[in-house]
Amino acid sequence: MKDEIKYRVCSYDEILPLKGRDAKYCGFQYGNTAIYIGAFVENKIIGVCGYIIKKDKIEFVNDVVSLDYRNKGIYSILWKERQCRIKNIPHKKEYAYSTKMSIDKYIKE
């Protein structure tokens, strides 16, 4: 049976298992100041994307999917979840710092 993936808002503490091997370019420096959306399999975090609201801007932060679950469309779903959540937040600009791995997603969307 295929793993069932559940998506939900989660805490900073819940995303910490992704640090290290899965997120070597992601510093997780925003702590509890960001809002995180996690992807979970059997209550184990396998991916996350986050955002911070700064006056009239929204910064995308801490996007990562576990190495074992990449190339399965999880990041695309996390991206759409985040976009749904921010669409009703008044803001003029969205921005992020990106790696080579994710730059195409930011440009495309």
C-alpha positions in Angstrom: 0.0 0.0 0.0 1.3 3.5 -0.9 2.2 5.8 2.0 -0.6 8.2 2.8 0.7 11.7 3.0 -1.1 14.2 5.2 -0.5 18.0 5.0 -1.0 20.4 7.9 0.3 23.4 9.7 3.0 22.3 12.1 5.4 23.7 14.7 9.0 24.5 14.5 9.9 21.6 16.8 8.1 19.2 14.4 10.3 20.2 11.4 13.6 19.8 13.2 14.1 16.1 12.2 14.6 17.4 8.6 17.7 19.3 9.6 21.0 17.8 8.4 21.0 15.2 5.8 17.7 16.3 4.1 18.2 20.0 4.5 21.9 20.8 4.3 21.2 24.2 2.6 18.3 25.1 4.8 19.3 26.7 8.1 15.9 26.7 9.9 17.0 30.0 11.4 13.5 31.4 11.6 12.3 29.3 14.5 8.8 30.0 15.8 8.6 33.3 13.8 7.6 31.4 10.7 4.4 29.5 9.8 5.2 26.0 8.6 3.2 23.5 6.5 4.4 20.0 6.9 4.0 16.8 4.9 3.7 13.7 7.1 3.7 9.9 6.6 2.6 8.0 9.7 3.2 11.1 11.8 6.8 11.4 10.6 7.7 14.7 8.9 8.9 14.2 5.3 8.7 17.8 4.0 8.0 21.3 4.9 7.6 24.8 3.5 7.2 28.0 5.5 6.5 31.7 5.3 6.9 34.8 7.3 4.7 37.8 7.0 6.7 41.1 7.1 4.5 44.2 6.8 3.4 44.1 3.1 5.7 41.3 2.1 5.7 37.5 2.5 9.0 35.7 2.6 9.1 32.0 1.7 11.4 30.1 4.1 12.6 26.6 5.0 11.4 24.6 2.0 12.7 21.0 2.0 11.6 17.5 1.3 13.3 14.4 2.7 15.7 12.8 0.3 13.7 9.6 0.5 10.6 11.3 -0.8 11.9 13.7 -3.4 10.6 13.6 -7.0 7.1 12.5 -5.9 5.3 15.8 -6.2 5.3 16.5 -2.5 7.0 19.9 -2.9 4.5 21.0 -5.5 1.6 20.1 -3.1 3.4 22.0 -0.2 3.8 25.0 -2.6 0.1 25.0 -3.5 -0.9 24.6 0.2 1.2 27.7 1.0 -0.2 29.7 -1.9 -3.7 28.9 -0.7 -2.9 30.1 2.8 -1.3 33.4 1.8 -3.8 34.4 -1.0 -6.0 36.3 1.5 -3.2 38.0 3.4 -2.8 41.5 2.1 0.7 41.9 0.6 2.5 43.5 -2.3 5.4 41.2 -2.7 6.5 37.6 -2.2 10.2 36.7 -2.1 12.6 33.9 -1.2 16.2 33.0 -1.3 16.6 29.9 -3.4 19.0 27.1 -4.3 19.7 25.7 -7.7 17.4 22.8 -6.9 14.3 25.0 -6.3 14.9 28.1 -8.5 12.9 26.7 -11.4 9.8 26.3 -9.1 10.0 29.9 -8.0 10.4 31.3 -11.5 7.6 29.1 -12.9 5.1 29.9 -10.2 
